[in-house]
Amino acid sequence: MYKGKTVSVIVPAYNEEETISAVVADFVRAPEVDEVLVVDNNCKDRTAERAAAAGARVVKESRPGYGAALRGGQDAARGEILVLTEADGSFKARDLAKLLSYLEDSAMVLGTRTTRQMVEQGANMGKLLRWGNVTMAKILELLWYIPHEPRLTDVGCTYRALWADTWKLIRDGLSCTGPQFSPEMICEAYRHGLRVIEIPIHYYPREGGESKHSDSFWKVAKTALRMFRTIVRKRFSRRPKKESAKPGSRAAAAEAR
């Protein structure tokens, strides 16, 4: 629990039996965390079994894809604060308190993996991937400069925190099931006039397996193109009707600002 608010950590997983136990254990030990929720996205190995043994609540999401798994996890989470992370060990609970601290005055807090001094040796953040993320972030910045003036460097980072009320407000405007779900969440928050900020977090080498979206030039290029299309589509689609977040919630306060 964080300052009287319950916290759910959501971990999308597809065949991550090598790493899931350590990831769950890391977040279960964090004093702020009330539940670790692992989303079994059609795993064919022992991911679900090992996650449960390590202390996670496991839910199934049959719709394939990173975005579909994150959506299912956020729908199933019980916490007032939702934290998204990866199943490969590239993010650690040591950065959780920082995300939660900044969330007190925001609707959503994003991590960025582009601060070189915080990218550990061996992490999957080469020049191509790093500058691809920066480029997509700057495109999003430009398109939403008026009225939000965002400052972003990494729209593809999974590690982020948001209020459950924020999720309820933006969820119906989200449709992506792949990696473009990450920038789509940001765009939808801006479309609702919410405050989104970005902070640097540590980025570690994968503890096992390989990336589903960035282990080759072609996968990086394909992901970048999908993100670009999503960002442009969201910017020029009809703005949602003005809805208020739950009265008295942090999301409502952030929206009011």
C-alpha positions in Angstrom: 0.0 0.0 0.0 1.2 3.5 -0.8 -0.1 6.3 1.4 -3.4 4.5 2.0 -3.8 3.5 -1.7 -3.6 -0.1 -2.8 -1.1 -1.0 -5.6 -1.4 -3.7 -8.3 1.7 -4.6 -10.3 0.7 -6.0 -13.7 3.1 -8.3 -15.6 2.1 -9.4 -19.2 3.7 -12.8 -19.9 4.1 -15.0 -22.9 6.4 -18.0 -22.4 8.6 -16.3 -19.7 9.2 -19.3 -17.4 12.9 -18.5 -17.2 12.4 -15.1 -15.6 8.9 -14.9 -14.1 9.7 -16.2 -10.6 12.4 -13.7 -10.0 10.3 -10.8 -11.3 7.3 -11.7 -9.2 9.5 -12.2 -6.1 11.1 -8.8 -6.6 7.8 -6.9 -6.7 6.1 -9.1 -4.0 8.9 -8.0 -1.6 8.3 -4.3 -2.3 6.4 -2.8 0.7 4.2 -0.6 -1.5 2.8 -3.6 -3.5 -0.6 -5.2 -2.5 -0.8 -7.7 -5.4 1.3 -8.9 -8.4 -0.9 -9.8 -11.2 0.6 -12.0 -14.0 -1.3 -12.1 -17.3 -0.9 -15.5 -18.9 -1.2 -14.6 -22.6 -1.5 -18.1 -24.1 1.7 -19.3 -22.5 2.8 -22.8 -23.6 5.3 -23.3 -20.9 5.3 -23.2 -17.1 5.0 -19.4 -16.7 1.7 -19.5 -15.0 2.7 -22.2 -12.6 5.9 -20.5 -11.6 4.3 -17.1 -11.2 1.7 -18.5 -8.8 4.3 -20.4 -6.8 6.3 -17.1 -6.4 3.2 -15.3 -5.0 1.4 -13.8 -8.0 -2.3 -13.9 -8.9 -2.5 -15.3 -12.4 -5.2 -14.4 -14.9 -5.6 -15.6 -18.4 -6.0 -13.4 -21.5 -6.8 -15.3 -24.7 -6.5 -12.4 -27.1 -2.9 -12.5 -28.3 -0.6 -9.5 -28.1 1.2 -7.3 -25.6 -1.5 -4.7 -25.6 -4.2 -7.2 -25.2 -2.4 -8.7 -22.2 -1.9 -5.2 -20.5 -5.5 -4.4 -21.1 -6.7 -7.6 -19.6 -4.4 -7.1 -16.6 -5.6 -3.6 -15.9 -9.2 -4.7 -16.1 -8.6 -7.5 -13.6 -6.4 -5.5 -11.2 -7.9 -4.7 -7.8 -5.6 -1.8 -6.8 -6.3 1.9 -6.8 -2.9 2.4 -8.5 -1.8 0.3 -11.4 1.9 -0.3 -12.3 2.8 -2.0 -15.6 6.1 -3.8 -15.9 7.8 -6.6 -18.0 8.3 -10.3 -17.3 11.9 -10.4 -18.4 13.5 -8.7 -15.4 14.5 -5.6 -17.3 12.7 -3.4 -14.7 13.1 -3.6 -11.0 11.0 -2.8 -7.9 13.7 -0.3 -6.8 12.3 2.3 -9.1 8.7 1.8 -7.9 8.7 4.3 -5.1 9.9 7.0 -7.6 7.1 6.3 -10.0 4.5 6.4 -7.2 5.9 9.6 -5.7 5.5 11.5 -9.0 2.0 9.9 -9.5 0.7 11.9 -6.6 0.4 15.0 -8.9 -0.3 13.2 -12.2 -2.7 10.9 -14.0 0.1 8.8 -15.4 3.9 8.5 -14.9 6.0 7.0 -17.6 9.5 5.6 -17.3 12.1 6.3 -19.9 15.0 4.0 -20.9 16.8 6.6 -22.9 18.9 8.1 -20.1 22.3 6.5 -20.9 23.6 6.7 -17.4 20.8 4.5 -16.2 20.9 1.8 -18.9 22.9 -1.1 -17.5 25.6 -2.8 -19.5 24.0 -5.6 -21.7 20.5 -4.1 -21.7 18.6 -4.2 -24.9 19.0 -0.5 -25.8 21.3 -0.1 -28.7 21.5 3.1 -30.8 18.8 1.9 -33.2 16.3 1.2 -30.6 17.2 4.2 -28.4 16.9 6.7 -31.2 13.8 5.0 -32.6 12.1 5.5 -29.3 13.3 9.1 -29.1 12.1 9.8 -32.6 8.6 8.5 -31.9 8.5 10.5 -28.7 9.4 13.7 -30.4 6.7 13.1 -33.1 4.2 12.7 -30.3 5.5 15.8 -28.6 5.2 17.8 -31.7 1.6 16.7 -32.5 0.5 17.4 -28.9 2.6 20.5 -28.3 -0.6 22.5 -28.2 -2.0 22.5 -25.5 0.0 20.0 -23.5 3.7 20.8 -24.2 4.8 17.3 -23.3 8.4 16.4 -22.6 8.9 12.8 -23.7 11.8 10.6 -24.8 10.5 7.0 -24.8 6.9 6.2 -25.7 7.5 2.4 -25.8 8.6 1.9 -22.2 6.2 -0.5 -20.4 7.2 0.5 -16.9 4.7 3.1 -15.8 2.2 3.9 -13.1 -1.4 5.3 -13.4 -4.4 5.6 -11.3 -7.2 3.0 -11.7 -9.5 6.0 -12.3 -7.2 7.0 -15.2 -7.5 3.6 -16.7 -11.3 3.6 -16.5 -11.3 7.0 -18.2 -9.1 6.0 -21.2 -9.8 2.3 -21.7 -12.7 2.6 -24.1 -10.6 4.7 -26.4 -7.9 2.0 -26.8 -7.9 -0.6 -29.5 -4.3 -1.7 -30.2 -3.3 -5.2 -29.1 0.4 -5.0 -30.0 3.4 -2.9 -28.8 1.7 0.3 -30.1 -0.6 0.0 -27.1 2.1 1.9 -25.0 2.0 5.2 -27.0 -1.8 4.7 -27.6 -2.3 5.0 -23.8 -0.3 8.2 -23.7 -2.2 9.7 -26.6 -5.6 8.8 -25.1 -4.6 10.4 -21.8 -3.7 13.6 -23.7 -7.0 13.4 -25.6 -8.8 13.5 -22.2 -6.6 16.5 -21.1 -4.8 14.5 -18.4 -1.4 15.2 -17.0 1.3 12.8 -18.1 5.0 13.0 -17.0 8.1 11.0 -17.7 11.0 10.2 -15.4 14.2 8.2 -15.9 14.3 4.6 -14.6 17.0 1.9 -14.6 17.0 -0.5 -17.5 18.6 -3.9 -17.0 19.6 -6.8 -19.3 16.9 -9.4 -19.9 17.3 -12.3 -17.4 16.3 -14.8 -20.1 14.5 -15.4 -23.4 14.5 -12.8 -26.2 12.4 -9.7 -27.0 9.3 -10.3 -29.1 9.5 -6.8 -30.6 13.1 -5.6 -30.7 15.5 -8.4 -31.2 16.1 -7.6 -34.9 16.2 -4.5 -37.2 13.0 -5.6 -39.0 11.1 -6.1 -35.7 12.2 -2.6 -34.5 11.2 -1.0 -37.9 7.8 -2.8 -37.9 7.1 -1.7 -34.3 8.2 1.9 -35.1 5.9 2.1 -38.1 2.9 0.8 -36.1 3.6 3.3 -33.3 3.8 6.1 -35.9 0.5 5.2 -37.4 -1.1 5.0 -34.0 0.2 8.3 -32.9 -1.0 10.1 -36.0 -4.3 8.4 -36.0 -5.0 9.3 -32.4 -4.0 12.9 -32.9 -6.4 13.5 -35.8 -9.3 11.3 -34.7 -12.4 12.9 -33.2 -11.8 14.0 -29.6 -13.8 12.1 -27.0 -16.6 13.8 -25.3 -15.5 15.5 -22.1 -15.8 13.1 -19.2 -14.9 13.6 -15.7 -12.8 11.2 -13.6 -14.3 9.9 -10.4 -14.9 12.9 -8.1 -12.2 13.3 -5.5 -9.8 11.0 -7.3 -6.2 11.8 -8.2 -7.1 11.5 -11.9 -9.8 14.1 -11.4 -7.3 16.4 -9.7 -4.7 15.9 -12.5 -7.4 16.6 -15.1 -8.5 19.8 -13.3 -5.0 21.1 -13.6 
